[in-house]
Amino acid sequence: MEQYKVTGMSCAACSARVEKAVGSVPGVTACSVSLLTNSMAVEGEASAAEVIEAVHAAGYGASLKGAGQAAARMGEDEEALADHETPALKKRLIASLGFLLVLMYFSMGHMMWNWPLPAWFEGNHVAVGLVQLLLAGIIMVINQKFFISGFQSLWHRSPNMDTLVAMGSMASFLWSVYALFAMTRAQADGNQEAVMTYMMEFYFESAAMILTLITVGKMLEARSKGKTTDALKSLMKLAPKTAVILKDGAEQTVPIKQVKKGDLFVVRPGENIPVDGVILEGSSAVNEAALTGESIPVDKGEGDEVSAATVNQSGFLKCRATKVGEDTTLSQIIRMVSDAAATKAPIAKVADKVSGIFVPAVIAVAAVTALVWLIAGESFGFALARGISVLVISCPCALGLATPVAIMVGNGMGAKNGILFKNAVSLEETGKMEIVALDKTGTITSGEPKVTDILPAPGFTEEALLRLACALEKKSEHPLAKAVIARAEEEGLSAADVTEFTALPGNGLSARLDGAVLLGGSLKYVSGLVDVPGELVLRAEALAEQGKTPLLFARDRELAGVIAVADVIKEDSPQAVKELQNMGIRVVMLTGDNERTARAIGAQAGVDEVIAGVLPDGKESVIRSLKEQGKVAMVGDGINDAPALTRADIGIAIGAGTDIAIDAAEIVLMKSRLLDVPAAIRLSRATLRNIHENLFWAFSYNVIGIPLAAGLWIPVFGWKLNPMFGAAAMSLSSFCVVSNALRLNFFKLRDASRDRKIRKKEQHRKVISEVKEETTMEKTMQIKGMMCGHCEAAVKKALEALPEVEEAIVSHTDGTAVVKLKAQTADEMLKKAVEDKDYEVVSIR
């Protein structure tokens, strides 16, 4: 997707015209124009020159947003988002008001309330008229931009809001000039009655007031629009401008764009980290609030990754640059937020279609209004006033801004809280989700095994058991061993050196320590060599029922105790699931684990449904089935989640996950907290509600205002709208829409107290766990040596690598693998696949 800057647009009709012009260029597959940021996103194979030429032909300017170094482009984008419009409009407004006050004194003060004038004006009505003409002309010159833009767009047959303003003001001025000349002739003829009649036909003050009031509205709108991009501008300001790199052992301060991948850089306490990198020396507390919104600093040490724009708060760090320029996390966040602002939500299409025909329709209505009043016998001045009122009260801008301002503010709110929406569609659609499917590992759980229970046998303490286990597991590379060692380190225990270490794959470990034989492993393995008390057997089995892996340890054939290890659920997972359910959303957990482990984790998290034994491509098919019941959001973090993330209506990636998962998703959670899922849905619903309010206001304003301006209610209620009040109403309409969108800045996206359940049709629920592929044959294998979920995964992967195997459901607790076959295969092939992984196949039936 290429992004362009577009100049010369003033309202929704302009953006619709540009979009239509570029969309007709051969090779352009999609085009989205944002009036809010004056930007355009184009997809397809068309060249930049062709796109720019199409924009110029439509009467506007365009240029490709700069390529090259991210820092330079970031500066360019920051400059593009800077509010240059408000200061210029403020100068125009001050100058216009100065001359308008004088004009109003002559036109209203003197003529209506007999305010005094200098002696040479007494009785000289022509002189008073000439002064009004001069003052109105000056104000029109000050606000000449309306006329240039309005009549240029009319010339290109794409009239916009400026066209309406220019036509209304010019019509008032020209009719007043005609009345002035007619009055001059009447005064020369001595016809005082005609002189007074023509004086009442002066609309010089209306011509000037229309321009001034519209300028007031434009300034308020520009100021409010500037605030909607505050989040994006604050992100850009976070980008460090310089870095201290090490060259030949010496420190050297260089511009950020000169830092290359692999360079060594240093960061002192209080300084911003310039680029993404990995710590080589030192440790510190790093404040990552700029990227994640999390105010609590994170402890970092050697080997840990750091990100650009985060703040080093305490220690001296020496790092190696791993991502620079546009590859840094900050640059990717800015690009996501910017791209989302350049895209359009589906709901905006209705307003765009109306805006495209709105201005020509208004001009036609104004002409018909004036003609009807003339036919009805009213004076030309009266009919003209009604036509001008129609022109100046009509506001396509409110329609065009209703959606993009809310999308921009909502997207900025998400970015500030570590929730990144990649496009406007995802921000609109997320709140409509009816089912949320959660991957277990790394999403509901932490993804890293941890020690959960320590049960020493009689005669042993927890410390003694942990020391023994740590010594035995020290030389093992199994993930469960790492969990035991990590717990020992937390307790400040050191592991003794063992000899004669032997790992029996799938069974356990053995070694010697000070002449004593140490054993460790599964309940099945250890109980075959050591006497295990019945009470501990029951407790170990209870732990297994909870989805934990009990490891038994013994010394010289005497049981030392049980240590349970599990992939524990995150602290916020149960709360997140509960909040989703309170929103009326069904929560489903998907996992490749066995049924028992999956159900234990599912019960702890409180999900509505658990689907276990699901392969990566199986997740995708489950999502497809779930979509038959309603809109589905998939939350995951791994490479194996990418197909399911893509298949879901909305894919949500955990920020700490893989780049592939993040690329496949529409929403990225930077904090890796599951509570951000309901927060994202809450924000989406609030944004959509705000868009509905804006559209209601924009449509209602025009539906009520245009008939009033046309004089439809004069015969009934005598309501008559002065063109000046019409201009005031127009100037405030867009301001109201933008101000309403800014209310989203005060929305509490983590407050669950106001959550409402979505309305949905009652549907027949399919039990997804029963949706299975037809199989021609099943074989059950008895396998010896499996002792944990990781062993299950190894056997499962080995069997499913065979082309004849459809699916393998493996359980280490039962010591079985149920193999579903697509075609006949020899038992020897199945046996070889498992035994190549160092597990023993006892039987196949």
HELIX and SHEET records of a PDB file:
HELIX    1   1 ALA A   12  GLY A   23  1                                  12    
HELIX    2   2 ALA A   48  ALA A   57  1                                  10    
HELIX    3   3 ALA A   70  LEU A   81  1                                  12    
HELIX    4   4 GLU A   85  MET A  104  1                                  20    
HELIX    5   5 TYR A  105  HIS A  110  3                                   6    
HELIX    6   6 MET A  111  TRP A  113  1                                   3    
HELIX    7   7 ALA A  119  PHE A  121  5                                   3    
HELIX    8   8 HIS A  125  ILE A  142  1                                  18    
HELIX    9   9 GLN A  144  TRP A  155  1                                  12    
HELIX   10  10 MET A  161  ALA A  188  1                                  28    
HELIX   11  11 GLN A  192  MET A  199  1                                   8    
HELIX   12  12 PHE A  204  THR A  228  1                                  25    
HELIX   13  13 ASP A  230  LYS A  237  1                                   8    
HELIX   14  14 ILE A  256  GLN A  258  5                                   3    
HELIX   15  15 ALA A  289  THR A  292  1                                   4    
HELIX   16  16 GLY A  325  ASP A  327  5                                   3    
HELIX   17  17 THR A  329  ALA A  342  1                                  14    
HELIX   18  18 ALA A  348  ILE A  375  1                                  28    
HELIX   19  19 PHE A  380  ILE A  393  1                                  14    
HELIX   20  20 PRO A  396  LYS A  416  1                                  21    
HELIX   21  21 ALA A  424  GLU A  429  1                                   6    
HELIX   22  22 THR A  430  LYS A  432  5                                   3    
HELIX   23  23 LYS A  440  ILE A  444  3                                   5    
HELIX   24  24 GLU A  462  GLU A  473  1                                  12    
HELIX   25  25 PRO A  479  GLU A  490  1                                  12    
HELIX   26  26 LEU A  523  SER A  527  1                                   5    
HELIX   27  27 GLY A  534  GLU A  545  1                                  12    
HELIX   28  28 SER A  573  ASN A  582  1                                  10    
HELIX   29  29 GLU A  595  ALA A  605  1                                  11    
HELIX   30  30 PRO A  616  LEU A  626  1                                  11    
HELIX   31  31 ILE A  639  ASP A  641  5                                   3    
HELIX   32  32 ALA A  642  ARG A  647  1                                   6    
HELIX   33  33 ASP A  659  ALA A  664  1                                   6    
HELIX   34  34 ASP A  676  ALA A  710  1                                  35    
HELIX   35  35 ILE A  714  PHE A  717  1                                   4    
HELIX   36  36 PRO A  723  LEU A  742  1                                  20    
HELIX   37  37 ARG A  743  PHE A  746  5                                   4    
HELIX   38  38 ALA A  752  ARG A  754  5                                   3    
HELIX   39  39 ILE A  768  GLU A  770  5                                   3    
HELIX   40  40 GLY A  789  GLU A  800  1                                  12    
HELIX   41  41 ASP A  827  GLU A  835  1                                   9    
SHEET    1   A 4 VAL A  28  SER A  34  0                                        
SHEET    2   A 4 SER A  39  GLY A  44 -1                                        
SHEET    3   A 4 GLU A   2  THR A   7 -1                                        
SHEET    4   A 4 GLY A  61  LEU A  64 -1                                        
SHEET    1   B 2 THR A 242  LYS A 247  0                                        
SHEET    2   B 2 ALA A 250  PRO A 255 -1                                        
SHEET    1   C 4 LEU A 264  VAL A 267  0                                        
SHEET    2   C 4 LEU A 317  LYS A 323 -1                                        
SHEET    3   C 4 ASP A 276  GLU A 281 -1                                        
SHEET    4   C 4 GLU A 305  VAL A 306 -1                                        
SHEET    1   D 3 VAL A 298  LYS A 300  0                                        
SHEET    2   D 3 SER A 284  ASN A 287 -1                                        
SHEET    3   D 3 VAL A 311  ASN A 312 -1                                        
SHEET    1   E 7 ILE A 419  PHE A 421  0                                        
SHEET    2   E 7 ILE A 667  LEU A 669 -1                                        
SHEET    3   E 7 ILE A 650  ILE A 654  1                                        
SHEET    4   E 7 VAL A 632  GLY A 636  1                                        
SHEET    5   E 7 ILE A 435  ASP A 439  1                                        
SHEET    6   E 7 ARG A 586  LEU A 590  1                                        
SHEET    7   E 7 GLU A 609  ILE A 611  1                                        
SHEET    1   F 6 LYS A 450  PRO A 456  0                                        
SHEET    2   F 6 GLU A 558  ALA A 566 -1                                        
SHEET    3   F 6 THR A 549  ARG A 555 -1                                        
SHEET    4   F 6 ALA A 516  GLY A 521 -1                                        
SHEET    5   F 6 GLY A 508  LEU A 513 -1                                        
SHEET    6   F 6 THR A 499  LEU A 504 -1                                        
SHEET    1   G 4 VAL A 805  SER A 811  0                                        
SHEET    2   G 4 THR A 816  LEU A 821 -1                                        
SHEET    3   G 4 MET A 777  LYS A 784 -1                                        
SHEET    4   G 4 GLU A 840  ILE A 844 -1                                        
END                                                                             
